[in-house]
């Protein structure tokens, strides 16, 4: 069943019109807080994969200055987002989080991050010794699993705050998930290319490609079962067309990583460049949903 449109939103919006200004303002503030919180939580997954992707391309010697900058910025933003999710001290968040399960997931992430952060920063500084590289490879999927659990819980808790735009929680989760999946895919392609954890990364790459394709199909027209709204306006439709066009060219390149033929530095550089283009487009789509 496809095509979740604004009909649900429009019907509930009429109910809000009957509320007084003070109540309406409170509802709007709670909804803004919920959307900001789910965006911050889902962004953490993207930032983690940015660090993993950029440090791999650093080891491969592909655009090292750019990759080091991307990894450094992502690590700083990761710290900021973690603090914001706890104490609400960021634009759009109105209060500290008091949900015990969310706080517990944040504690688990912090525990992994205490080792993963210095390892990541060591590699991004050009230190490719075995210990930090192994920590990076081993702990990234652990952190990713905790972040997935965090996103699920945040969505469950804050969905209840959405009166007229509840389906946006699911839509934004999937849209930011696309940005995360793209970074994950080009990271896995890179590791295959430098022949590090080849079999494991190749398996993950195949899953990332298929997951990206599946959600892209759903986002193009909306999907009722996944609670993904259709693109909100002409600008979003145009953005989806650009995403599809880039994906049509990028997917065959990524699938080279599923084959036995070696991947040269030119191919790594091309995938990194096209991957960054796709990341910018998927991030832009999230902003269009939030408007």
C-alpha positions in Angstrom: 0.0 0.0 0.0 1.6 3.2 -1.1 0.9 6.9 -1.1 0.7 8.4 2.4 -0.4 11.9 1.6 -1.2 15.0 3.6 -4.8 13.8 4.1 -4.1 12.6 7.7 -2.3 15.8 8.5 -5.1 18.0 7.1 -7.8 16.3 9.0 -6.0 16.6 12.3 -5.0 20.2 11.5 -8.7 21.1 11.6 -8.9 19.8 15.1 -6.0 22.0 16.2 -7.8 25.1 14.7 -10.4 24.6 17.5 -7.8 25.0 20.2 -6.9 28.2 21.9 -3.7 30.1 21.0 -1.9 29.1 24.2 -2.7 25.4 23.7 -1.8 25.6 20.1 1.6 27.2 20.9 2.3 24.5 23.4 1.5 21.8 20.9 3.7 23.4 18.3 6.6 23.7 20.7 6.3 20.0 21.7 6.2 19.0 18.1 9.2 21.1 17.3 11.1 19.5 20.2 10.1 16.0 19.1 11.3 16.6 15.5 14.5 18.2 16.7 15.2 15.3 19.0 14.6 12.6 16.4 16.8 14.5 14.0 19.6 14.8 16.5 19.4 11.1 17.3 19.3 9.9 13.7 22.1 12.3 12.8 24.4 10.5 15.3 24.2 7.4 13.1 25.2 9.5 10.1 28.1 11.1 11.9 29.4 7.8 13.1 29.5 6.4 9.5 31.1 9.7 8.3 34.0 9.1 10.7 34.3 5.5 9.6 34.1 6.4 5.9 36.6 9.2 6.1 39.2 7.4 8.1 39.2 4.5 5.6 39.7 6.9 2.7 42.5 8.5 4.7 44.2 5.1 4.9 43.6 4.7 1.2 45.2 8.1 0.5 42.1 9.5 -1.3 41.7 13.3 -0.7 43.3 13.0 2.7 42.9 16.7 3.7 39.2 16.6 2.9 38.6 13.3 4.6 40.5 14.4 7.7 38.4 17.6 7.9 35.1 15.6 7.5 36.1 13.1 10.2 37.2 15.9 12.6 34.0 17.9 12.1 31.9 14.7 12.5 33.6 13.8 15.8 33.0 17.3 17.2 29.3 17.2 16.1 28.9 13.8 17.6 30.1 15.1 21.0 27.7 18.1 20.7 24.7 16.0 19.8 25.3 13.6 22.6 25.3 16.4 25.1 22.2 18.0 23.5 20.2 14.8 23.7 20.9 14.6 27.4 20.4 18.2 28.5 18.3 19.8 25.7 20.8 22.6 25.4 20.5 23.1 21.6 18.2 25.0 19.3 14.8 23.2 19.0 15.1 21.1 22.2 13.2 22.5 25.2 14.1 20.3 28.1 16.3 17.5 29.5 15.4 14.0 28.5 14.1 11.9 31.4 13.2 8.7 29.7 15.2 6.0 31.5 15.7 3.8 28.4 17.0 6.7 26.3 19.4 7.7 29.0 20.6 4.1 29.3 21.2 3.9 25.5 23.2 7.2 25.8 25.3 5.7 28.6 26.1 2.6 26.4 27.1 4.8 23.5 29.3 6.9 25.8 31.0 3.8 27.1 32.0 2.7 23.5 32.8 6.3 22.5 35.4 6.6 25.3 37.6 4.2 23.4 36.3 4.8 19.8 36.8 8.6 19.9 40.6 8.6 20.6 41.1 5.7 18.1 39.2 7.7 15.4 41.1 10.9 16.2 44.4 8.9 16.1 43.7 7.5 12.7 42.4 10.9 11.3 45.7 12.4 12.4 47.5 10.0 10.2 48.4 7.3 12.7 47.5 4.0 11.0 49.0 1.6 13.6 47.2 -1.7 14.1 45.7 -0.9 17.5 43.6 2.2 16.7 42.6 0.8 13.3 41.4 -2.4 14.9 39.5 -0.5 17.5 37.9 1.6 14.8 36.8 -1.5 12.8 35.7 -3.4 15.9 33.8 -0.7 17.8 32.1 1.1 15.0 29.4 -1.6 14.5 29.0 -1.8 18.3 28.3 1.9 18.5 26.0 1.6 15.4 23.9 -1.0 17.1 23.5 1.2 20.2 22.6 4.2 18.0 20.0 2.1 16.2 18.4 1.2 19.5 18.5 4.9 20.6 16.7 6.0 17.4 14.0 3.4 17.9 13.4 4.5 21.5 13.5 8.2 20.7 11.0 7.6 17.9 8.7 5.6 20.2 8.8 8.2 23.0 8.4 11.4 20.9 5.9 10.1 18.4 3.3 10.7 21.1 4.0 14.4 21.0 3.1 14.7 17.3 -0.5 15.7 16.9 -0.7 16.6 13.2 2.6 15.4 11.8 3.3 12.1 13.5 4.2 10.4 10.2 7.1 12.8 9.9 8.9 10.9 12.7 9.1 7.8 10.5 9.8 9.8 7.3 12.7 11.7 8.9 14.1 8.5 10.4 14.1 6.9 7.0 15.4 10.0 5.2 18.4 10.5 7.6 18.8 6.7 7.4 19.5 7.1 3.7 22.3 9.5 4.4 23.7 7.1 6.9 23.4 4.1 4.5 25.2 6.0 1.8 28.2 6.8 4.1 28.2 3.2 5.3 28.2 1.9 1.7 31.1 4.0 0.5 33.0 3.1 3.7 32.4 -0.6 3.0 33.5 -0.1 -0.6 36.7 1.6 0.6 37.6 -1.3 3.0 37.1 -3.8 0.2 39.3 -1.6 -2.0 42.2 -1.5 0.6 41.7 -5.3 1.3 40.9 -4.9 4.9 38.1 -7.1 6.4 37.2 -7.7 2.8 34.6 -10.5 3.2 32.8 -8.9 6.1 32.7 -5.5 4.4 31.6 -7.0 1.1 28.6 -8.6 2.8 27.7 -5.3 4.5 28.0 -3.4 1.2 25.5 -5.7 -0.5 23.0 -5.1 2.4 23.6 -1.3 2.3 23.0 -1.1 -1.5 19.7 -3.1 -1.2 18.5 -1.1 1.8 19.2 2.2 0.1 17.4 1.1 -3.0 14.3 -0.1 -1.1 13.9 3.1 0.9 14.6 5.2 -2.2 11.7 3.5 -4.0 9.4 4.2 -1.0 10.4 7.9 -0.7 9.8 8.6 -4.3 6.0 8.2 -4.1 5.4 7.7 -0.3 4.7 4.4 1.4 1.8 3.9 3.8 3.2 0.7 5.4 6.5 2.4 6.2 4.8 5.7 7.2 6.8 7.6 4.6 5.1 10.7 3.3 5.3 11.6 -0.4 7.7 14.3 -1.4 6.4 17.6 0.1 6.2 19.9 -3.0 8.0 20.5 -6.3 11.4 21.2 -4.7 11.3 17.8 -2.9 10.2 16.1 -6.1 13.1 17.6 -8.0 15.5 16.6 -5.2 14.2 13.0 -5.4 14.8 13.0 -9.2 18.4 14.2 -8.6 19.0 11.5 -6.0 17.7 8.8 -8.4 19.9 10.1 -11.2 23.0 10.0 -9.1 22.1 6.6 -7.7 21.7 5.2 -11.2 25.3 6.0 -11.9 26.7 5.2 -8.4 25.1 1.9 -7.8 27.0 0.0 -10.6 30.3 1.4 -9.2 29.5 0.3 -5.7 28.6 -3.1 -7.0 32.2 -3.4 -8.3 33.0 -4.0 -4.6 30.9 -7.1 -4.6 33.1 -8.7 -7.3 36.5 -10.3 -7.1 38.2 -7.8 -9.4 40.6 -5.4 -7.6 39.6 -1.8 -7.0 42.1 0.8 -8.0 42.7 4.2 -6.5 40.9 5.9 -9.4 37.8 3.9 -8.7 38.0 4.7 -4.9 38.3 8.4 -5.7 35.4 8.3 -8.1 33.1 6.6 -5.6 34.2 8.9 -2.8 33.3 12.0 -4.9 30.0 10.6 -6.1 29.2 9.5 -2.6 29.7 12.9 -1.2 27.4 14.3 -3.9 24.7 11.8 -2.9 25.2 12.6 0.8 24.6 16.3 0.1 21.4 15.4 -1.8 20.0 13.1 0.9 20.8 15.6 3.6 19.0 18.3 1.6 16.0 16.0 1.3 15.8 15.8 5.1 15.7 19.6 5.3 12.9 19.7 2.8 10.8 17.3 4.9 11.4 19.5 7.9 10.2 22.7 6.3 
